[in-house]
Amino acid sequence: MKSGFFTALLLVLLVASTSHAGLYGSLVEGIKEGERLVSVGYLFDKSDWEFEENGSGKFATFERSQAYVQLSYGVSSKFEVYVRGGASDFEVSDGSTAFDNSSFKPFGGVGFNKIVFQGKRYNAALFGQANIYSAQKDSASGTTVKFETPWDASFGGAMVVQADGGYVYGGPLLFVSRSKLDIQVAGNPALSGSTTVEEQGIVGGVFGIAWEPTKDLGVTLEGQYRSSLSGGLSFAWKF
């Protein structure tokens, strides 16, 4: 994975019309009742995970690339729900062994956001999202690892401030990410077995800036910080 490039890039989000949509939907302005927003994009997700192996605590760095399509719908004024789907890979390292499966597998998710306050220069929004991923496995140095039923869920809020030519926003993020991990060591069944891995910590933040270079194009740079920094790239159209 080109993690250095995408960590530096964070999240760049190109939006048709004058709407903005980040990883958690239209936090900046929201969409009106009956409106639809389609976005396609990329997310680089990096996190620190912890698990138990043979009674000892272990730590690993987990990276995932996602390509996705997201369809949002305005249920009522300033309240948006969406479904998302796409494909993802994984890379994980515990400091001594690295596993890297570049085969993209399907994933899907749902989410919502609600503009709870809207003023002339200040907005506030609440959001939530949940995703479930396909099982992934890889082998290295005689060891095979398989992540079964990985999932994540998040909830948070954002304060949006209108600045000259754009918006700045940010807020707290609660995040849970877990998976069953099956480990098979060739020729050593005593070291084989299953455990649960989860991301370290549950509190982080979401932040970004958004602007409109033209009346039909909005651009948003957005990032997340949980146990590590994440971000991505998306294009969206409102109709």
Secondary structure, 3 states (H helix, E strand, C coil): CCHHHHHHHCCEEEEECCCCCECCECCCCCCCCCCEEEEEEEEEEEEEEEEEECCEEEEEEEEEEEEEEEEEEEEECCEEEEEEEEEEEEEEECCCCEEEEEEEEEEEEEEEEEEEEECCCEEEEEEEEEEEECCEEEEECCEEEEEEEEEEEEEEEEEEEEECCEEEEEEEEEEEEEEEEEEEECCCHHHCEEEEEEECCCEEEEEEEEEEEECCEEEEEEEEECCCEEEEEEEEEEC
